[in-house]
């Protein structure tokens, strides 16, 4: 076996692909023996602790060029954004790194470490928090959402498939981004606040106040009716998303009557207030985030999430229906309560910086969904591929 110090003493180019929480310890152990004039980089999702570790433990003659592929391991790297950070390097060293990374056929995006962390927080942190909270809420309700009538259709397919995709990963994949990135912590806290405040308006029956707040957020994030920030064509085609359902067959609806005079047809989805989407736009509005500003650095998950959010907010009819249902229909109040609890729980965990608590919260829900991961990953991957093919520049 080669002694550990020799590992760093041999290569001309080293990439540290370790958990963000472990980067300082690992670089402290191996970094001091790095070869003279070598190039060192990292692939962590949070660059602040990574760059600090490099500055603290690498010899001064070592060049630092970091990178980060903005997608998961199951996504084709072709045309996906790849951030390259020239922190401390000669042009020759930077060019060498670019040459090596070209084999991925990704789109190179050039940022500083600080810019990377801000944009990553804007495009990933709250997105992950929403999916993590949905999964936690479904777990608390002891339900597989695709087996019921509420989660039917394109928007619901995205919610379900991407939640399963996240919970099929290792717990630390999303923990480092959330806990170690100061911008991410702030945004996850705001998302929990938005969820809570909107849910309180729903509970109190304050329909006009809820509508006014959501419409203000809509204009701030998506622009005015006469000058929208979204493109002429929607980001997503709902007909494409409709193909990717985990449901094996339509579930028969009970024949019980309701206050409106009867149950909907068996094939019709139950009404949904889309609290997770309303809170997302409210959160973006509160933080002054315009999601379209960072599309060049967007992950497939973010594009899908922005796409379904846009799908709801582009249609005044769909949005009004969600707002009416939020106040007048109590069918799924308990599920919305669990979602609110979940969002606040993740925000508290992130705010306290507790990796162990994050792991425990994540793993227990992961175990609940684990028997269904095989089908979920297959369907989710096909959905991501289909959507990426229809949204290429």
VEXDREN-2710 file (C-alpha; in Angstrom, 1 decimal):
% VEXDREN-2710
k/r/px/py/pz
1/UNK/0.0/0.0/0.0
2/UNK/1.1/3.6/-0.6
3/UNK/1.4/5.6/2.6
4/UNK/-1.3/8.3/2.8
5/UNK/1.1/11.3/2.6
6/UNK/2.5/9.9/-0.7
7/UNK/-1.0/10.0/-2.3
8/UNK/-0.9/13.8/-2.2
9/UNK/2.8/14.0/-3.1
10/UNK/2.4/12.3/-6.5
11/UNK/-0.4/13.8/-8.5
12/UNK/-0.3/17.0/-10.5
13/UNK/-4.0/17.6/-10.1
14/UNK/-6.1/16.5/-7.1
15/UNK/-9.9/16.8/-6.5
16/UNK/-11.2/16.4/-3.0
17/UNK/-14.6/14.7/-3.4
18/UNK/-15.7/14.4/0.2
19/UNK/-18.6/15.6/2.3
20/UNK/-18.6/19.3/3.0
21/UNK/-18.6/18.7/6.7
22/UNK/-15.4/16.6/6.5
23/UNK/-13.4/18.8/4.1
24/UNK/-11.4/20.6/6.7
25/UNK/-10.4/17.4/8.5
26/UNK/-9.4/15.6/5.3
27/UNK/-7.4/18.5/3.8
28/UNK/-5.7/19.0/7.1
29/UNK/-4.5/15.4/7.0
30/UNK/-3.4/15.2/3.4
31/UNK/-3.0/18.8/2.1
32/UNK/0.4/19.7/3.6
33/UNK/2.1/16.9/1.6
34/UNK/0.8/18.1/-1.7
35/UNK/3.3/18.1/-4.6
36/UNK/5.1/21.4/-5.4
37/UNK/3.1/23.5/-7.9
38/UNK/0.2/21.0/-8.1
39/UNK/-3.4/22.0/-8.7
40/UNK/-6.0/21.2/-6.1
41/UNK/-9.8/21.5/-6.2
42/UNK/-12.9/20.2/-4.6
43/UNK/-16.4/19.0/-5.5
44/UNK/-18.3/20.0/-2.4
45/UNK/-21.6/21.8/-2.7
46/UNK/-20.6/24.5/-0.3
47/UNK/-17.4/26.3/-1.2
48/UNK/-16.9/28.6/1.8
49/UNK/-15.5/25.8/4.1
50/UNK/-13.8/24.1/1.2
51/UNK/-11.8/27.2/0.2
52/UNK/-11.0/28.0/3.8
53/UNK/-9.6/24.5/4.3
54/UNK/-7.4/24.9/1.2
55/UNK/-6.1/28.2/2.4
56/UNK/-5.4/26.9/5.8
57/UNK/-3.7/23.6/5.0
58/UNK/-2.2/23.7/1.5
59/UNK/1.3/25.0/0.7
60/UNK/1.4/28.5/-0.7
61/UNK/2.8/27.2/-4.1
62/UNK/-0.2/25.1/-4.8
63/UNK/-2.8/26.4/-7.2
64/UNK/-6.5/26.2/-6.2
65/UNK/-9.2/25.6/-8.9
66/UNK/-12.4/24.2/-7.6
67/UNK/-15.5/22.9/-9.4
68/UNK/-19.0/21.7/-8.8
69/UNK/-21.4/19.8/-11.1
70/UNK/-24.8/21.2/-10.5
71/UNK/-26.7/18.0/-10.8
72/UNK/-27.0/14.6/-9.2
73/UNK/-25.0/11.4/-10.0
74/UNK/-27.8/9.9/-12.1
75/UNK/-28.0/12.8/-14.6
76/UNK/-26.2/12.9/-17.9
77/UNK/-23.4/15.5/-17.6
78/UNK/-23.9/16.6/-21.2
79/UNK/-25.0/20.3/-21.3
80/UNK/-25.4/20.5/-17.5
81/UNK/-23.9/23.4/-15.7
82/UNK/-20.4/22.9/-14.2
83/UNK/-19.1/25.7/-12.0
84/UNK/-15.3/26.3/-12.2
85/UNK/-13.8/28.6/-9.5
86/UNK/-10.3/30.1/-10.2
87/UNK/-9.5/30.9/-6.6
88/UNK/-5.7/31.0/-6.7
89/UNK/-4.1/29.8/-9.9
90/UNK/-2.1/30.7/-13.0
91/UNK/-3.7/30.8/-16.4
92/UNK/-1.8/27.6/-17.3
93/UNK/-3.2/25.7/-14.3
94/UNK/-6.7/27.0/-15.0
95/UNK/-6.5/25.9/-18.6
96/UNK/-5.3/22.5/-17.6
97/UNK/-8.3/22.0/-15.3
98/UNK/-10.7/23.1/-18.1
99/UNK/-9.1/20.6/-20.4
100/UNK/-9.5/17.8/-18.0
101/UNK/-13.2/18.7/-17.3
102/UNK/-14.2/19.0/-20.9
103/UNK/-14.6/15.2/-21.1
104/UNK/-17.9/15.8/-19.1
105/UNK/-19.3/17.9/-22.0
106/UNK/-20.9/20.2/-19.5
107/UNK/-21.5/23.9/-19.8
108/UNK/-18.7/25.7/-17.9
109/UNK/-19.9/28.6/-15.6
110/UNK/-17.2/30.8/-14.1
111/UNK/-17.9/32.1/-10.6
112/UNK/-16.2/33.1/-7.3
113/UNK/-16.7/30.9/-4.3
114/UNK/-19.0/33.4/-2.7
115/UNK/-21.0/33.8/-5.9
116/UNK/-21.3/30.0/-6.1
117/UNK/-22.6/29.7/-2.6
118/UNK/-25.2/32.5/-3.1
119/UNK/-26.5/31.1/-6.4
120/UNK/-26.5/27.5/-5.0
121/UNK/-28.6/28.6/-2.1
122/UNK/-31.0/30.5/-4.4
123/UNK/-31.4/27.5/-6.7
124/UNK/-31.1/24.5/-4.4
125/UNK/-31.6/25.2/-0.7
126/UNK/-35.3/26.0/-0.6
127/UNK/-36.0/23.6/-3.4
128/UNK/-34.6/20.7/-1.3
129/UNK/-36.3/22.0/1.9
130/UNK/-39.7/21.8/0.1
131/UNK/-39.1/18.2/-1.1
132/UNK/-37.7/17.1/2.3
133/UNK/-40.7/18.6/4.0
134/UNK/-43.2/16.9/1.7
135/UNK/-41.5/13.6/2.3
136/UNK/-41.6/14.1/6.0
137/UNK/-45.3/15.1/5.9
138/UNK/-46.2/12.0/3.9
139/UNK/-44.2/9.8/6.3
140/UNK/-46.0/11.4/9.3
141/UNK/-49.3/10.7/7.6
142/UNK/-48.1/7.1/6.8
143/UNK/-49.1/7.4/3.2
144/UNK/-47.5/6.8/-0.2
145/UNK/-49.0/9.8/-2.0
146/UNK/-49.3/8.2/-5.4
147/UNK/-51.8/5.7/-3.9
148/UNK/-54.4/8.4/-3.2
149/UNK/-56.5/10.7/-5.3
150/UNK/-55.1/14.1/-4.2
151/UNK/-51.7/13.6/-5.9
152/UNK/-52.7/13.1/-9.5
153/UNK/-51.5/15.0/-12.5
154/UNK/-48.3/16.7/-13.8
155/UNK/-47.6/19.0/-10.8
156/UNK/-48.1/16.1/-8.3
157/UNK/-45.9/13.8/-10.4
158/UNK/-43.0/16.3/-10.0
159/UNK/-43.6/16.6/-6.3
160/UNK/-43.6/12.8/-5.7
161/UNK/-40.9/11.8/-8.1
162/UNK/-38.4/14.4/-7.0
163/UNK/-39.1/13.8/-3.3
164/UNK/-38.4/10.1/-3.9
165/UNK/-35.2/11.1/-5.8
166/UNK/-33.9/13.1/-2.9
167/UNK/-34.7/10.6/-0.3
168/UNK/-33.0/7.9/-2.3
169/UNK/-29.6/9.8/-1.9
170/UNK/-27.2/9.6/1.0
171/UNK/-28.3/11.9/3.8
172/UNK/-25.1/14.1/3.7
173/UNK/-25.7/15.1/0.0
174/UNK/-28.1/17.8/1.0
175/UNK/-27.0/18.3/4.7
176/UNK/-23.8/20.1/3.9
177/UNK/-25.4/22.5/1.4
178/UNK/-28.1/23.4/3.9
179/UNK/-26.2/23.6/7.2
180/UNK/-22.8/25.0/6.1
181/UNK/-24.0/27.7/3.6
182/UNK/-25.1/30.8/5.5
183/UNK/-27.3/32.0/2.6
184/UNK/-29.0/28.6/2.6
185/UNK/-29.7/28.7/6.3
186/UNK/-31.4/32.1/5.9
187/UNK/-33.5/30.9/3.0
188/UNK/-34.7/27.6/4.6
189/UNK/-35.7/29.6/7.7
190/UNK/-37.7/32.0/5.5
191/UNK/-39.4/29.1/3.7
192/UNK/-40.6/27.6/7.0
193/UNK/-41.8/31.1/8.0
194/UNK/-43.7/31.5/4.7
195/UNK/-45.3/28.0/5.1
196/UNK/-46.4/28.8/8.7
197/UNK/-47.8/32.2/8.0
198/UNK/-49.8/31.1/4.9
199/UNK/-51.1/28.1/6.8
200/UNK/-52.3/30.4/9.6
201/UNK/-54.2/32.5/7.1
202/UNK/-55.8/29.4/5.8
203/UNK/-56.8/28.2/9.3
204/UNK/-58.2/31.6/10.1
205/UNK/-60.3/31.8/7.0
206/UNK/-58.6/35.0/5.9
207/UNK/-59.1/34.4/2.1
208/UNK/-58.7/38.0/1.0
209/UNK/-55.6/38.5/3.0
210/UNK/-54.2/35.3/1.7
211/UNK/-55.0/36.3/-1.9
212/UNK/-53.5/39.7/-1.5
213/UNK/-50.3/38.3/-0.1
214/UNK/-49.9/35.7/-2.8
215/UNK/-50.7/38.1/-5.6
216/UNK/-48.1/40.6/-4.3
217/UNK/-45.5/37.8/-4.2
218/UNK/-46.5/36.7/-7.7
219/UNK/-45.9/40.2/-9.1
220/UNK/-42.6/40.6/-7.3
221/UNK/-41.3/37.2/-8.4
222/UNK/-42.9/36.7/-11.8
223/UNK/-43.6/40.3/-12.9
224/UNK/-46.7/42.3/-13.6
225/UNK/-49.4/41.0/-15.9
226/UNK/-48.3/43.2/-18.8
227/UNK/-44.6/42.6/-18.3
228/UNK/-44.0/39.1/-17.0
229/UNK/-40.5/37.7/-16.3
230/UNK/-41.3/34.3/-17.6
231/UNK/-40.8/33.4/-21.3
232/UNK/-43.6/33.2/-23.8
233/UNK/-43.5/29.4/-23.6
234/UNK/-43.8/27.7/-20.2
235/UNK/-40.8/26.0/-18.8
236/UNK/-42.7/22.7/-18.6
237/UNK/-45.2/20.9/-20.8
238/UNK/-47.8/19.5/-18.3
239/UNK/-48.7/16.8/-20.9
240/UNK/-45.1/15.5/-20.6
241/UNK/-45.3/15.3/-16.9
242/UNK/-48.7/13.5/-16.9
243/UNK/-46.9/10.4/-18.3
244/UNK/-44.8/9.9/-15.2
245/UNK/-47.0/8.7/-12.4
246/UNK/-46.0/6.1/-9.8
247/UNK/-49.7/5.1/-9.4
248/UNK/-50.3/1.5/-10.7
249/UNK/-54.0/2.2/-11.3
250/UNK/-56.6/4.8/-10.5
251/UNK/-57.8/4.4/-7.0
252/UNK/-61.6/4.2/-6.6
253/UNK/-63.1/7.2/-4.9
254/UNK/-65.5/6.7/-1.9
255/UNK/-69.1/7.5/-2.7
256/UNK/-69.6/9.7/0.4
257/UNK/-71.4/13.0/-0.1
258/UNK/-69.7/16.3/0.5
259/UNK/-70.9/19.8/1.2
260/UNK/-70.8/20.5/-2.5
261/UNK/-73.3/17.8/-3.2
262/UNK/-71.3/14.7/-4.0
263/UNK/-67.9/13.2/-4.6
264/UNK/-65.9/13.9/-7.7
265/UNK/-65.5/11.2/-10.4
266/UNK/-63.1/8.4/-9.6
267/UNK/-60.6/9.6/-12.2
268/UNK/-60.6/13.2/-11.0
269/UNK/-57.9/14.4/-8.5
270/UNK/-59.1/15.9/-5.3
271/UNK/-58.6/19.7/-4.9
272/UNK/-55.1/20.8/-3.8
273/UNK/-54.2/24.2/-2.4
274/UNK/-50.5/23.7/-3.3
275/UNK/-49.2/25.2/0.0
276/UNK/-45.7/24.1/-0.9
277/UNK/-45.7/26.2/-4.1
278/UNK/-47.5/29.2/-2.6
279/UNK/-44.9/29.2/0.1
280/UNK/-42.1/28.9/-2.4
281/UNK/-43.1/32.1/-4.2
282/UNK/-43.8/33.9/-0.9
283/UNK/-40.3/32.9/0.3
284/UNK/-38.7/34.1/-3.0
285/UNK/-40.6/37.4/-2.7
286/UNK/-39.5/38.0/0.9
287/UNK/-35.8/37.3/0.0
288/UNK/-35.9/39.3/-3.2
289/UNK/-35.0/36.3/-5.3
290/UNK/-35.9/36.2/-9.0
291/UNK/-35.4/32.5/-9.9
292/UNK/-34.9/33.2/-13.6
293/UNK/-31.7/35.2/-12.9
294/UNK/-29.8/32.0/-12.2
295/UNK/-31.1/29.7/-14.9
296/UNK/-27.5/29.2/-16.3
297/UNK/-26.6/27.6/-12.9
298/UNK/-29.9/25.7/-12.4
299/UNK/-30.1/22.1/-11.5
300/UNK/-32.6/19.7/-13.1
301/UNK/-34.5/19.6/-9.9
302/UNK/-34.7/23.4/-9.7
303/UNK/-35.8/23.7/-13.3
304/UNK/-38.6/21.2/-12.6
305/UNK/-39.6/22.9/-9.4
306/UNK/-39.6/26.3/-11.0
307/UNK/-41.5/24.9/-13.9
308/UNK/-44.4/23.5/-11.8
309/UNK/-44.4/26.7/-9.7
310/UNK/-44.6/28.8/-12.9
311/UNK/-47.3/26.4/-14.2
312/UNK/-49.5/27.2/-11.2
313/UNK/-48.9/31.0/-11.2
314/UNK/-49.1/31.5/-15.0
315/UNK/-52.8/30.6/-14.8
316/UNK/-54.9/33.0/-12.8
317/UNK/-57.7/30.4/-12.9
318/UNK/-55.5/27.7/-11.3
319/UNK/-54.1/30.1/-8.8
320/UNK/-57.5/31.3/-7.8
321/UNK/-58.7/27.8/-7.4
322/UNK/-55.8/27.0/-5.1
323/UNK/-56.5/30.1/-3.0
324/UNK/-60.2/29.2/-2.6
325/UNK/-59.4/25.6/-1.7
326/UNK/-56.8/26.8/0.8
327/UNK/-59.5/28.5/2.9
328/UNK/-62.8/26.7/2.1
329/UNK/-61.8/23.1/1.7
330/UNK/-60.7/21.3/4.9
331/UNK/-60.2/17.9/3.5
332/UNK/-56.4/17.9/3.7
333/UNK/-55.9/20.3/6.6
334/UNK/-54.1/17.5/8.6
335/UNK/-51.7/16.9/5.8
336/UNK/-50.9/20.6/5.5
337/UNK/-50.4/20.7/9.2
338/UNK/-47.8/17.9/8.9
339/UNK/-46.1/19.8/6.1
340/UNK/-45.9/22.9/8.2
341/UNK/-44.4/20.9/11.1
342/UNK/-41.9/19.3/8.7
343/UNK/-40.8/22.6/7.2
344/UNK/-40.3/24.1/10.7
345/UNK/-38.5/21.0/11.8
346/UNK/-36.0/21.1/9.0
347/UNK/-35.4/24.9/9.5
348/UNK/-34.7/24.4/13.2
349/UNK/-32.3/21.6/12.5
350/UNK/-30.4/23.7/9.9
351/UNK/-30.4/26.7/12.2
352/UNK/-28.9/24.8/15.0
353/UNK/-26.3/23.2/12.7
354/UNK/-27.1/19.7/13.9
355/UNK/-25.7/17.2/11.4
356/UNK/-26.7/14.3/13.6
357/UNK/-30.3/15.5/13.9
358/UNK/-30.4/16.0/10.1
359/UNK/-29.2/12.4/9.6
360/UNK/-31.8/11.0/12.0
361/UNK/-34.7/12.9/10.5
362/UNK/-33.6/12.0/7.0
363/UNK/-32.8/8.3/7.5
364/UNK/-36.1/7.5/9.3
365/UNK/-38.1/8.8/6.5
366/UNK/-35.8/7.2/3.9
367/UNK/-36.5/3.9/5.5
368/UNK/-40.3/4.5/5.2
369/UNK/-40.1/5.0/1.5
370/UNK/-37.3/2.5/0.8
371/UNK/-39.5/-0.4/-0.4
372/UNK/-40.7/1.9/-3.2
373/UNK/-37.4/3.4/-4.4
374/UNK/-36.8/1.0/-7.3
375/UNK/-39.9/2.1/-9.1
376/UNK/-39.6/5.7/-8.0
377/UNK/-36.1/6.2/-9.2
378/UNK/-36.9/4.6/-12.6
379/UNK/-39.9/6.8/-13.2
380/UNK/-38.2/9.9/-11.8
381/UNK/-35.1/9.5/-14.0
382/UNK/-37.3/9.0/-17.1
383/UNK/-39.2/12.2/-16.2
384/UNK/-36.1/14.2/-15.7
385/UNK/-34.7/13.0/-19.0
386/UNK/-37.9/13.8/-20.9
387/UNK/-38.2/17.3/-19.3
388/UNK/-34.5/18.1/-20.0
389/UNK/-35.0/17.1/-23.7
390/UNK/-38.0/19.4/-24.0
391/UNK/-36.3/22.4/-22.3
392/UNK/-32.9/22.5/-24.1
393/UNK/-31.7/25.9/-25.1
END
